[in-house]
Amino acid sequence: MDGVGQRAHASSAGSVVQAGRDVTMTVEHHVHPAAVWPVWVGIAVAVTAVGGLAIADVLAGGVLLRAVPVWTIPVACALVAALLSLRRKHRRSPSRQVFFVTSAFSQKYWLAGLVQRLHGVLDRNGIDLVLKVPDRDYDAAAQAHHLRRIVTASRDYVGGFVLASEVHRLRPDLVEFCAELAVPVVFTDVEPFDDESRYPDNAAFVGYLSADIGTLAGHWLVAHLKPKGLPRPHVLIVASREHRDRQEQCAAVLRDGLTDVVITVHDGCAFCRSRAYDAVCSHVDLLDPGRDRLDAVFCTNDEMALGAVDALRAANSPVTADTVVIGVDGTLEVRTMIDDGTSPLRATVVQDSHRLAECAFHVLERMHNHRETSKRTILNPEVYQGRTTGGG
């Protein structure tokens, strides 16, 4: 994996290919280098020239009346053999490819950013990225289908990345996949195995731990709410059934840090903005404007945080007058809104997709080169709270 290229394409030039749902989507970076004739074209010209000279020599002295110079025969044969060999080699040198099997894609802007960063890293190293998208988000069966297809075409790949879904269901497939594929596999976003000793020899994990993200969000909320001295502070957690440790760890930190805290968890939003909007609206409707208040909303990704902000603006209720929102991912739209300082969105726990892409490729490269590599590379998330807000 030490080659450097300016172009990448799923077939020969260079970029991202989305192979899920039998749809191919290619984004190309056009670079137009100076035209260079292949070596075999030069040889063909040479062979033609030599053959032409020999034929001219024969015709000049009379056909079949003058012998062809002996030296032209072995030279011509050698050149023709070289030409055929180079043409075969040229046809058999496919571009190097790396696969990326995702758990979801629709409206997953942080994931789209990660794909873009991975594509950039791979493209700089002359490697094509093949993206496998499930028919349905967070569907283990759809992912298993893509894993089987990759195994069938295993010779096409030098390695790959897997963002697994429903790990408890998919784990046997993942073990089988790694064993049959026999090329490096780097898992990210969700750890597929409970213990380092359970990782296959050709597998590793690089990413942020959901528990660390939840802990960081919980500490930010405690730092924001505790100085206010609110009786029975009320926190709504808008979440998904994926990454459960985010909401569970956040709730644990809140209970340790805030006396009599009231926590409501809505885990059916599937990282979807519109579902988060509906969940927050429904929750606010249940509260008594004369007695209740909603102090904070923790959303376990930024898309849901944007949905929560939409709902709070639409509610226009005394219940939500001082509500703050914290998200997860650190997408550009959310960081811009935080910097603006005019919305309830005050912070987000950042998963740096650029750093993740660089680290994941580094691990894949080391494994490909048969160098010693850690089975788990854990990255540390950070809270982004902009230029106008603070933790308290």
N, C-alpha and C positions, 0 to 999 in steps of 0.2 A: 504493500500500500504506500509506496514511496514515489509513485509517479505524479507528475504535475500536469494538469490539463486546463485549457481555457474554456472548453465546451463540455457539455454533458447532455445526453439524451438517452431515453430508454432503449434505443436501438443502436445509435452510433454517435450522436452529437452531444446533447446534454441537457437534462433538466429533470422535472418531476413528472412521473407517470402515475395516474390514478387508475388502478386496474380493477377496483371493486365494481360490482354491479355491471360487469361487462362493458364498462365505459372507460375509454382512454382519454386522459386530459394531459396535454403536454404544454409546458411553458418553456420557451426557448430563449436563451441568451445568445444573440447572433454576434459572432465574431468572424470577420472576414480576413483571414490571413492571406498573404501573398500566395499566388498559385504556385504549387510545387509539383512537378511531374513525378509520378511514382517511379521507383527504380526500374520496375519491370518494363515500363514504357521505353526507357532509354535502352534497355537490352534488346527490346523488339526492334528498335531503330537500327541498332548495331547489327543484329542478325540480318535484317533486310538489306543493309548496306553491303555486308559481306557476301550475302547470297547474290545480290545484284551484280557485284563486281565479278563473281565467278561466272554468272550467266553471260555477262557482257563479254568476258574473256572467251567463252565457248563460242558465242555467236560471231565474234570478230574473226576467229580462226576457222569458222565453218562448223556447223552443228555435227557433232559426233566425229568430226575429223581431227579435233584437237582435244587432248585430255584435260580435264579440270585439274588445276593445281592441287596436289595432294594435301597441302597444308590447310586448305580451306575446309576440308571435310571434318576433321576433329574439332576445329574452332567453331564451326557452325553447330555441330552437335552439342558441344559443351554449352554454347550460348542458349540454344533452345532448351536444354535440360535445366539451366539456371532460370530461364524465364518461367517454365512450368512450375518449378519448385517455389519460386517467389509468389506466383499467382495463387498457388494452393495455400501458402502461408498467409497471404493477404486475406483470403476468404475465411480462414480459420481463426482469425484473431478478433473475437467479439469484444465489445466494450465491457469493462468490469462493472458489476451491478451489486447494489446493496438494497435489501428490501426493508420496508417499514410497515408493520401490521398495526393498525390503530384500533382502538376500542370504539371510537366515535368520530364524527367529523362535522355533522350539521350544526351550524352556529357555534362551533367551538373555536373561537378566535385565538385563544392562547395556543391550542394545538396547531392551528394553521401557522402561527408564528414559529412554533418549534419545527414544523416541516420545512418552512422557509430557511431557518437557520441551519438545519441539517443538510438541506440541499446545497447551501452555500459552502459549507465545510467540505462536503464530498466533492463538489464540482471543482474546488481548488485543488483537489488531489486526483482529478481525472476519473472520478467514479460516478456512475449514474444511480439515481434514487428511484426505486420502484415502490409506489405507495399502494397499499392494499386497504381499502375502506370497506367496512361491513355494510350489508344491506340495511341492517337496523342497528342503531347506536346501542352499545353495551349489551350485545348479544353474543354469548359464548359460542353458540352453534355457528354463527356467521364467521367468527374468527377461526374456529376449527376448520371450516371449509378452506379458508385462505392458507392456513398452515399446511394442509394436505397438498394444495396446489404448489406451494413453494417446494415441498419435499419432492414432488414429481419433477420439478424443473431445477433441482438443487445445483446442477452443474452451471447454471446461469449466474450463481451468486457467490461472492467471496465472504459474505456474512450478512448480518441484518439486525434490526431493532424490532422489539415487540412491546406494545403498550397493551397489556392484557386486561380483559374484562371478566367479571364473575370468576375470579381466580379459583374459588373453591370447586367450581364445576369444571373449569378448563385445565386444572393442574395436571391430570393424567395425560391429556393431549399435549401439554407443553413438554413434559418429560419425554414422551414418545417422539415429539417433533425434534427436540435437541439431539436425541440419540440417532435418529435416522438422517438428520441433515449433515452432521459432522463438520459444520463450519461455525465460526463464532456467532453467538447470539447475545445481544445486550438488551436486557429488559429495562424499562423505565416507567416512571409515574406510579406504578403499583408493584410492590414486591411480590413475585409469584410463589416464593417458598418461605416457610416460617423460620427456617434455620439455614445458616450458611452451608452446613454440611450436606444439605439436601440439593444444592445446586448441581446440575450436570457439569461435567468437566469443561464443556465448551460454552458455558453460560455465565453471565454476571449481571449485576444490577447497578444502575447509575440513576440517581434521582433524589428528590426531596421526600421525606417521610411525612405521611399525613398527620401522624401524632405531633410532630414538631410544628407543623403549620397550625394545627388546632391549639397547641399550647401557646404559641406566639399571639394568636388572635385573642385568646382568653386573657393573657396578661395585659394586652392593650386595652381591652374592655374594662378590666379591673382598675387599671390606672386612670381611665377616663371617668368611670362612674363612682369610685370610692370617695374621692374628695368632695363630691356633691352631697354626701350624707343622706342619700335618698332612702326612705323607708321602703322595704320590699322592692328593690329595683327589678324591673321586668325586661327580660331579654328574649327575643325571638330568634331562633336559629333556623335558617332556610337552607336545606341541604338536599343531598341525593343519597341513594342507597349505595353508590360507589363512594369510596374514601370515607367510610364511616368514622374512622379515627379522628377526622377533622372535627366533626360535631361532638363526638364523645369526649375527646380530650379538652376541647374548649369548655364544655359544660362542667367537667371536673375542676378545671382551674377557676371557673366562676363560683362554684360552690365553696371552694377553699378560700376565695378572696373576698366574697361579698356576703354579708349576713342576710339571711332570709331572702336570697335572690329567687325570683320566679323565672323558670326557664321553660319555654315552649319550643319543641323541635318539630319541624315539618320537613320530613325527609323524602317527599314524593315529587320533588321539582326537577330531578334529572338534569341539573346544570342548565336549565332552560329559562330564558328571560321571561317569557310569557307565563310560565307556570309559577315563577317566583312572584310575579305581579299579582296573580290570582291568589296565591297563598297569603301574601301580606294584606291584600284588600279584605279577604275573608277574616283574617285574624283581627284587624282593626274594627271591623263591623261587630265583632263579639264583645268589644270593650265598651265600658260605660264612660261617656265623655265627662260626666260629672265626678267620677270617682277613680277611674283607671288612667293609666298612661303607659306608653311604650317607650322605654328608655333607649333601647339599642336593638339593632338587627345585625346578626352575623350571617353572611351568606358564604357558602363554601366554594364559590367561584365568582369571578367578576361579572359574568353575564347575569347571574341571579342578583348580584348587588345592583346592577343597573335596573333590573326589573323591580327591585324593592324601592329604589328611588322614584321610579315612575309611579308606583302605588302610593307612596307617601305624599307625593305632590298632588295626586288625584284625590286623596282622602280629604285634605284640607280640614283636619279635625284637631281639636285641642288635645286629643289623645297623643298625637304625633308631633306636637309643636317643637319638642326638643329631641326628637329621635335622631340618633346617629347610626350610620351604616358602615360596616367594615367588610371588605371582600377578600378574595384570594386570587392571585395570579400576577397582578401587576400589569394588566394590558394598558396600551397607550391611551385608550378612551377614558379609562377609569383614572389613570394618573393625571390626565388633563383636567378631569372634573374635580379631582381632589385639589389640584393647584388653584383652580378657579375659586374655590372656597364658598360658593353660593348654594351648594346642595347639601343634603344630609350625609353624603358620602365623604368620610373623613380619612379613611385609611384602607390599605390592602396589603395582604401578606404576599410578597413577591417570590415567584418561582422564576428565576432568570433563565429564559429559554435559550439565550445565546450561550451562557455558561454551560447549561445542560447539554446542548448540542456538541460543544467542543469537548467536554469531558466524555460523553458517550462515544464519540468517534475515537478519542485517544485510547479508551479501553478496548474498543473493537480492533483498532490497529495493533495494539500490543498482543492481543489474543491471536490475531491473524499471523503475526510474526513469531508466535510460540514463545513469547516472553512472559515472565511471571507477572500475574495481574491479580489484584484484590477482587474477591467475589462481590463485595459490596462497596460502592463509592457513594457516600451520603453527603449531599450538599446542604448547606445551611440557608434557610429562608430568612428574609428580612422584612420588616414592616416599612412600607412607604406611607408617610403621612403628609407629604408635600411641604410647601414653604409657608403655609398659612395655618396649619393645625399642629396640635401637640397631643401627647398621650393623655393629658389631663385636662 
